[in-house]
Amino acid sequence: MWGAGGHGKVIVDALLARECWEVVAILDDDIHRAGRNVLGFTVRYAAGGLSELMNQLDFEGVAVAIGDNYVRHRKFEEVRARGLAPVGVVHPSAHVSRHVELGEGVVILAGATVTPGAVLEDNVCVNTAASVDHDNHLGKSCHIFPKATLTGTVRVGDFAYVGSGAIVTPNRVIHKYSYVGAGAVVVKDVAEGVVVAGVPAEEIGRQPNRPE
Ligand SMILES: CC(C)(COP(=O)(O)OP(=O)(O)OC[C@H]1O[C@@H](n2cnc3c(N)ncnc32)[C@H](O)[C@@H]1OP(=O)(O)O)[C@@H](O)C(=O)NCCC(=O)NCCS
């Protein structure tokens, strides 16, 4: 697993609950986290990153456990470039319909719901108790934060965030790189790269970051 912050703790918990992977190491790029204990695993730091770890240990895949969409995306691409599998995990308490499409490295955490017809592209994270309803389309590396509710036929663009407890009404489009604030109620489409908040949600700023 790559990433030993708070999100990492939640992901390793989900991996252990699923019992289909054996975790051999937790890697972090921050030397100050080296030696810390995360749910029984000692965090490793490798100056040479993933390639150094590959020389030391035998493993098949990497779960990228980083909440920031852009950083998670870069790590996801690096895992793939090195011929490793980006590991996805669905917590056993999540309800995920059989009639959904899940890309590589998708994470769906405890108590989340994903209903029929939903498409989740690579590296999407559906966080704790979030609800993704029928026929949603979640673009690559977006993040749906805890208890957010996406009603029917919502589209979320690549790298967008939907904040904790936000509600998105049916058929809305959250364009790429945008950020919906915690508790917002989205009643109209959200333009590319903007931050919206409030009830009803209105633009409060712009997202400066771009993965490119
Ligand atoms: C919307 C958000 C991204 C804005 O962050 P920011 O750009 O740092 O904005 P600031 O904190 O500087 O706030 C700017 C203004 O917007 C208001 N604001 C911020 N977030 C708001 C929200 N969710 N709802 C309503 N108003 C909000 C602030 O009160 C402030 O108002 P003011 O200018 O009148 O004082 C952030 O507040 C947010 O809601 N993030 C979601 C986090 C989350 O769900 N995390 C889950 C992790 S698991």
The ligand as an ORCA input file, in Angstrom:
! r2SCAN-3c Opt
* xyz 0 1
  C     -15.542     24.201     -0.261
  C     -14.122     24.071      0.245
  C     -13.282     23.228     -0.696
  C     -13.566     25.486      0.279
  O     -12.299     25.474      0.827
  P     -11.419     26.832      0.730
  O     -11.217     27.199     -0.710
  O     -10.193     26.604      1.559
  O     -12.375     27.935      1.311
  P     -12.280     28.761      2.682
  O     -12.220     27.836      3.860
  O     -11.186     29.775      2.514
  O     -13.690     29.496      2.710
  C     -14.045     30.471      1.762
  C     -15.450     30.960      2.096
  O     -16.380     29.930      1.762
  C     -17.111     29.503      2.909
  N     -17.212     28.041      2.849
  C     -16.185     27.161      2.798
  N     -16.651     25.899      2.714
  C     -17.994     25.999      2.741
  C     -19.014     25.033      2.699
  N     -18.733     23.731      2.597
  N     -20.293     25.460      2.725
  C     -20.579     26.788      2.823
  N     -19.634     27.750      2.857
  C     -18.368     27.349      2.826
  C     -16.277     29.971      4.108
  O     -17.094     30.166      5.245
  C     -15.687     31.244      3.572
  O     -16.666     32.255      3.631
  P     -16.277     33.821      3.927
  O     -15.401     34.233      2.774
  O     -17.605     34.515      3.974
  O     -15.550     33.816      5.229
  C     -14.055     23.418      1.663
  O     -14.469     24.300      2.676
  C     -14.893     22.145      1.770
  O     -16.113     22.152      2.001
  N     -14.220     20.988      1.613
  C     -14.816     19.684      1.733
  C     -13.924     18.851      2.595
  C     -14.426     17.458      2.807
  O     -15.579     17.114      2.641
  N     -13.463     16.617      3.179
  C     -13.693     15.221      3.402
  C     -12.369     14.525      3.619
  S     -12.583     12.800      3.910
*
